[in-house]
Amino acid sequence: MAQRVAVSDGAGSSKSSSRVRVAVRLRPYMVKQDEKNEGPCVRGTGPQSLEITNWRNATETLQYQFDVFHGEDSTQQEVFLSSVKPILPHVLNGQNASVFAYGPTGAGKTHTMLGSPAQPGVIPRAVREVFQLVRGRERGGDGWDYGVGMSYLEIYNEKVLDLLSPSTQDLPIREDKDRNILIPGLTHTTLHSFSEFDSHFIPASLNRTTASTKLNQRSSRSHAVLLIKVVRTQRCPPGRQQTGKLYLVDLAGSEDNRRTGNQGLRLKESGAINLSLFTLSKVVDSLNAGGSCRVPYRDSKLTRLLQDSLGGSAHAVMVTNIAPEYTFYFDTFTALNFAAKSKQVVNKPFVRETVAVPTRQGAAVLCSAVKRSRDEQEAPEPQKKKLKEGKKKKNQEVPSPSTQTHSPSDQQSVLDRLIALEKMMMGSPERERLNLLQTMAQSRKEIQELKKKQQQFESRARELGQPDDTEPLFRSMLPPLHRKQSTAARPSKQQAVVSPLQVNQLQSLQPCALVHKTSVCLKRSEGKKLLEQAEPLEGKENSGLGGWESHLDSSVLERSCQNILQVLNSGSLKELKSLQQIGDKKAKLILGWREVNGSFTQVEDLTKIEGITAKRFSSFMKANILSVMGK
């Protein structure tokens, strides 16, 4: 049975939360021959702080504070020792840990995570450190046996692919009853040394999807996730087992297709990458908003897999890679803002522990011991004395197997565990679930019987001469459903109320007269007429405002356009979403465009937003102008 154990430090106090640690690494400055040297836009101001030029005012800078800042001269060893190594011992204690690299394409994420044979990155250094920690504990004799295994996958175009077994198709992501994220069918390979890991990892890395773009000769087209699983089992009874997982994630970089020159398949890949990173940003925003907001983990395969790492049960470290050139300015600015938000996310790590099932012979002996102890507690005093005397004689004649293998204190502790386990199972959710299923089955049976009776009554009513075109009589015996209807949308119907009748009253029943009551909403009808006048013109001109606006007063049209333009330029996210056909996604895109390009000069500039075509813009203008007139 799995159970959660509180995380505690050496002093004995419990730590119920762990904040996501954020490290920022600045790539060295590189200038191409066809570009002018403008100098870096980012520079470090301390071991934990940096500043970036303010794009609104070049004479100002924006300050950022993180857990660690690695400058251009930082080495792979420094990044590993300061940011990654401190969280690895948690994995050997049955807790989860996660390290992932984030940043724009070409900023050096893959170099940070993989490195090269001369300069190994985070992944080979972390795996080597795990094996060293395991060997150190085994030599120290801590009373535990350790097992290490690995799995390696990539998320390409929202498909989960096994890199250790490239022939497999898209794998599903599941969640078990203990809220563990699982991938059925994913290859898990047992490891005994770092050299064995290297022999599996290097060929699997070659299976990862990469391609060349204008910004990067070997650009990662997928998110790669390496899972190192450490299972430790207690040698002595009761044989506890603890499982720790280490996620090492190399995220694909966000891309600006105007600079990368992506087309065809590359364009589809970048769309999937940007969408998953956008969902990751939404998850961080929801976690910072508080418990009342829904966290959209299921909106992307990446966030579903990282559910334990962000707002979950893992010790998380994010290494944000940035580039100093001005051509990467907005990508760097966005990455720093995301890193600042991620630093506020708080995880709640815990130790997930299971107790090994005892052998069949030992279980039988312990169950008989539990039964004897219960008999002694429930029996009267004379019978208790007889039971004790009989047990003493039996122990003298034949020694008990339990006394041969366990001391009395061990036997009593295991006995108490079994009694507590049995009490827990008596009130377990499984029993409540069975009771609920029985209740549902009984309810279904009663419903079927009621349906049969209703069919009998209806057939009898037809035999007594009720017309076929009328509604079944016995439906009127049910209580009416009170639904709130809008009288402006359609004419309402009022039907005479018929009191419940008995079967012998069927012959005297007459059809009920229907009274129709119509109501017309004047403003609604005017808007509908305008729409009917505008519909014939849609086939002629479906771009901009051409065609249908000629039927409106020019002053009304101009005033409506000014109101819409005012909301687009100065409206908040909530005010933008109040516009017709503008949802949460388009409102955020409008805010981003406005922040980069400034105010909208005319409403037609809305077509420059991604996803708003000329046809959608025409529909947007119609809906908003007519909604204003209908108020």
Salt bridges, closest charged atoms under 4 A:
GLU38 OE2 - LYS36 NZ 3.65
GLU51 OE2 - ARG43 NH2 2.54
ASP67 OD1 - ARG19 NH2 2.94
ASP145 OD1 - ARG235 NE 2.82
ASP170 OD2 - LYS301 NZ 3.77
GLU175 OE2 - ARG179 NE 3.75
GLU175 OE1 - ARG298 NH2 3.92
GLU175 OE1 - ARG304 NH2 3.16
GLU196 OE1 - HIS192 ND1 3.38
ASP250 OD2 - ARG208 NH1 2.73
GLU255 OE2 - ARG221 NH1 2.47
ASP256 OD1 - ARG258 NE 3.20
ASP256 OD2 - ARG259 NE 3.94
GLU269 OE1 - ARG221 NE 2.80
GLU269 OE2 - ARG266 NH2 2.81
ASP285 OD1 - LYS341 NZ 2.99
ASP299 OD2 - LYS282 NZ 3.89
ASP299 OD1 - ARG294 NH2 3.51
GLU325 OE1 - ARG27 NH2 2.82
ASP331 OD2 - ARG259 NH2 2.36
GLU353 OE1 - ARG240 NH1 3.09
GLU376 OE2 - LYS391 NZ 3.19
GLU422 OE2 - ARG374 NH1 3.25
GLU471 OE1 - ARG475 NH1 3.43
GLU538 OE2 - LYS622 NZ 2.34
ASP584 OD1 - LYS577 NZ 3.63
ASP584 OD2 - LYS588 NZ 3.53
ASP605 OD1 - LYS608 NZ 3.83
